[in-house]
């Protein structure tokens, strides 16, 4: 794995030197991988920062066999960990987005994440990338992967799995992996239950498959929000209050697509203020930092650590380029009583 990351960094540096409900559709074979060329993060301070941003393998190390689920979930980096609840690390924040991809909203979310150089995980409802109606969804999936974002399964149709039968678990979990892993051309190690709901039999199924269940600690409730300014203030307030955590948002919602650039700007402004006050910033990181095996935090891949270090090292420069914050209104002068 580390040798692969080294090759990736070299290749990218060489290139730089030279220049909500799903869409019902029947399952179908994967479409050819598009030549996605998203713009590099505006906040990246060097070619190295852009190179280490890509931390997900572009292809499975072995041929994936849709008939053998073990090859579809055999992810030694992300799979087989304890359930992530969001309280596993402090001073770190991981953004996660559910229910997509949605061609009308997901591109704006990706654009914002790239602009601020923020890692994220997208949990895919796989009927959105299946069949002839899923062509644009597949293109967005590959854009997410090519940009270095993590992806996980969010079931086939976003069904509630709390009391799911064995047959329903097969149709929603197993089938989603056969679509997502094959289309992504890599094993999938993460699963988020729709609504966060999954019963004991479902958790047994996840463990048997080697999937890491991902919940959250900051529920923005963006799916039912109608006021952009209120949602924006709510999200950054929750991140500051909790000192980080795993943030749940939905890239299928128009309000989220509009608000996420402002939220990420607020996070950067907060971190700039913390640097001024000699306080530790709340670092945006990938879900790797929340993985644990029992009481032991899972070892981070070198490229993941390098990306976080590059972000932290470049933060002061980004802060210097930011316009000064608006002055705090002064208290009205007191007048002597007559």
PyMOL commands that set and color helices and strands:
alter all, ss='L'
color gray80, all
select helices_A, chain A and resi 2-18+47-52+69-73+106-115+126-129+132-146+166-184+194-196+200-209+222-224+228-242+254-276+287-290+302-321
alter helices_A, ss='H'
color red, helices_A
select strands_A, chain A and resi 92-98+120-124+150-153+190-191+212-213+218-219+245-250+283-284+292-293+296-297
alter strands_A, ss='S'
color yellow, strands_A
deselect
rebuild
show_as cartoon
